[in-house]
Amino acid sequence: MTGFARAERQAGPVRIRIEIKSVNGRGLDMRLRLPPGLDAVDIPLRQALSRALNRGSLNLALTLDRTGGAGTVRINNQALAGVLAALDELRTKATVSMPQPEGILALPGVLELDDGAGDLDEDEQTALVLGCAGEAIERLKAARLQEGAEITGVLLTQLDAIASLVAAAEAHPARGRAAIEARLREQLALLAADASLPQERIAQEALILATKADIQEELDRLRAHIAAARKLIAEGGPVGRRLDFLAQEFNREANTLCSKSNAVELTAIGLDLKAVIDQLREQIQNIE
């Protein structure tokens, strides 16, 4: 979900530049930096981003520049009238001399700088910003799609590794009937040595041991998860959240396999599974 995009638009003397940076995020987190006077485009920009993207931590910076002249200075007649009225009222209460014109003009708000942004009305300005944002968003999507295409190969390789480990676990001799029976006989011998245990309890414990030694259900679910993950990757689109859920299920089955293992070698396979699954989860965080 990482990427960077920039776009510029100009209308008359007003030039808009938008830069968007994207990094990994579980959800969609947007941070916008706008110049003064453009607060009205905050919500439309967020809506445009949320329509186009589903995941990622986004930083959008908008810059507004005026090309051409340096702008013109004008008098704020309303502010000037207020200053003059205040002076007239003061002269009725005290003997004071009239200030010089430059002193009046130096008062805050009396003079204003017209930087040219007013050449566009609010609707035109909003349309300019959103058009520029749309172009930047499309470029960002293209950058993220390119990254996703590269990560797809990595994900498929990791799924192949998980499938190989599942096959190795299923074919391991410790899962054979003879090995399971030998393990059960050892455990039953220990149970039978305790004279205080009734035969019914021993039978129950034997059943529990036999159930615990069977990891076929976990292997079947792992294969189902592998097939589901490959299908999602083949479909394309924003599948990051669903793949993230599958990765959690992968990890759950690998943990259960390790806990049920009746051989050191089988436990080692389960630990290798967990390592590959962790790598898979890390890569999934990079896709939408």
N, C-alpha and C positions, 0 to 999 in steps of 0.2 A: 504493500500500500504506500510505498514511498514514491515521491515524484515531485517535479517542480515545473511550473509553467508561468509564462509571462505573456501579456497581450497589451496592446496600446490602441487607442482610438482618439481621433481628433475631430472637433467640430468648431469651425471658426478659430478663435484664438485659444480655445480650451482643449487641453490634451489630458486624457485619462490614461493612467498606467496601472495595471493590476498584476500582482505577483501572488501565486498560491504555492505553498509548500505543504507536502503531505508526508506524514510518518505513520508508523503502525499504531493502531488503537483498537480496542475491543469493540467500541461503538463508534458513533460519528460525533466528534468533538470539534467545534468551530470557534476560532478566535479571529475577529476582524479588527483591523486597524484602519480607521477612516479619518480623513482630514475634517477640520471644523466646517460645519455647514452641510455635511452630507449624511447626517444621521438618518435622514428619511430613506436611504437606500439600504440600511442595515437589514431590515426584515426581508425585503425582496432578494437580497444577496444570499441570506441564509436559506431561503426557500429554494433558490436556484441550486445551491450546493446540495441540499438534502434530496432534491429530485434526481440529481445526477450521481450521487455517491452514497454508499451505505455504511462504510467503515473507514476509520482513519482519523488521525488528529490533524486538523487543517489550520493553517495560518494564512490569512488573506490580508495583503497590504495594498491599499488604494492610494494613489498619488494623483493630485490634480495640479497641473501647471498651466500657466498662461504664456503663450508664445506671442511674439511681436513686441509691442510697446510696453512701457513700464506701468501703464495705467494712468488715470487722471485723478486729481484731487478735487473734491467738491464740498460745498458747505452743507451741513445738516441743518436745514432751516428750522426745524422743530427744536433742535437743541439750542440754536442761536437765539430763537425767540424766548426760550426759557431763561437763558442767561441775561438777556436784555431786560426782561420783566423783573428778574431778581435785582438787577442794578437800579432800576427805577424805584423799586420798593425801598431799597437801601438808602437812596438819596432823599426820600421823604422822611427818613428817621435820623439821618446824620448828614453832616456836610462832608461830602467826599467828591473827589474829582473823577471825571469819566476816564476809565482805563484806555490805554492805547489799543488800536485795532489788533496789533500783533499779540497783545496780551489776551484779548478775548479769543482770538483764533487758536491760541495755545491751550485753551481749556479742553479737557477730555471730551470727545464726542462732537465738538463743533466742526472739526474737519474730518472728512472720511476719504479713504483711498478706494477708488473704484478699480479693482484689479482685473476687471473684464469678465469675471465669472457670471456676472449678471447678464452677459450677452445671451445666455441660455436661460429659458424659464425652467421651473422645477421639473416639469414633465420631460422636457428635452434632455435635461441633465441626467435624470433617472434612466431614460432610454439609452443614453450614451454609456452610462456606467454598466447597465445590465448587458448591453451588446458586447462590451469589452469583457465583462465577466464570463459571458457565454463562450467566447472564444478561448479564454484562459482555461475554463473548465474542460472544454473538449481536448485541449492540448494536454491537460493533466491526466484525463482519462486515457489518452493514447499512451502516455508514459507509463501509467500504472498497468495497462494491458500488456505492454512490452515486458515489464517486470514479471507479470503473472505468467506469460508464456514461457519465460525462462525458468520460473519456479515449478511449472507443471512437470517438466522432466525430472526435477529433483524429487517431487512428491511421488511420481510413479516408480522411481528407483527405490525409494524407501518402502513403498507398498510391496514391491517385489521382494525386498529383504524380509519384510514381516511374513509374507507368504512362505518364503523358504524356511524360516524358523518354525512356523506352524507345522509345515510338512515334516521337519526334523523332529519336532516334539511328538507328532503322531506316530512316526516310525521308530521312536526310541524303544529299545528292548525293555526298559522299565515299565512300559505300558502293556507288555505281553501278559497273557494269563498266568504263565508259570511264575513270572516275577511277582505279580500281584499276590498269587496264592502263597508264595514263599514268605512275602512280607506279612501277610495275614497270619500265617502259622506262627511266625515269631511273636507277633503281638498277642495272639491268642494264648501262646505258651506263657507269656508274662501274666495275662489275666487269669489263666487257670491256676497259676501258682498261688494266687490269693484265694485261700479256702473260704473266706468270708463272702465272696461274690457268688450269688446264685447263678444257676445255668441260664436262666432267662436273661439276666444282666449281661452275661458273657455273649449270648446270642445277639443282644442289642448292640453291644460294642463291636462285634464282628461285622454287623451290617453297616454301622457307621464307618468303620475302617474301609470297607469295600466301596462305599459311596464316595468317601473322600479321595480314594485313589483314582477314581474315574474322572479324567479331564476332557472327555470327548465333547461334552456340552460346551465347554469353553473354546475348544478348537473349532467347533462348528460355528459358534458366534463370531469368532475372529475371522473366519472365512467370509461370513456374511457381511461383516463390516468392511473387509477388503473390497468385496464386490460393490458395496454401496459407495465407497469412497471413489473407486474407479469410475463408476457411473456419474457421480457428481462432477468429477473433473472433466469427463467427456462432454457433459452438458454445457459446461462453461457458465458464465454469468456470475452474479454475486453469491458464491457458495461457501464463503469463508466461515460463517457462523455454523452451518450444518457440518462442515468438515471439522470444526473445532469440537462440536458435540461428539462426533464419531471418534475423534482422538481420545476423548475422555473415556468412551466405552472400550476402546482398545486397551487403555491403561487398566481399566477395571478387570477385564478378562485376564490380562497378563499377571496382575496381582493375585487373582484367584488361582491361576495355574501354578504360580510359585508356592502358594499356601497348600495346595493339594499334592505337590510333587512328592514322590516316594523314592527319588534318587537324586544324588548330587548333580549328575549330568543334566537331568531334566530341569532342575532349579537353575542351572547355568543358562540353559536355553531361555527360560522365563526371564532371567535378568537381561540377557541380550535383547529379548523382545522389548523390555521396558526402555532400554537405551535407544533403540531405533524409534520407538513410539515417541519418546521425548524429542528426538530430532524432528520427527514429523510434526509434532505440535508447534515447535518453534517456527518451522517453515509456513505452517498454516496461518500464523499471525501476520505473515507478509501479504496475504491475499484478501481480496474483498469478498 
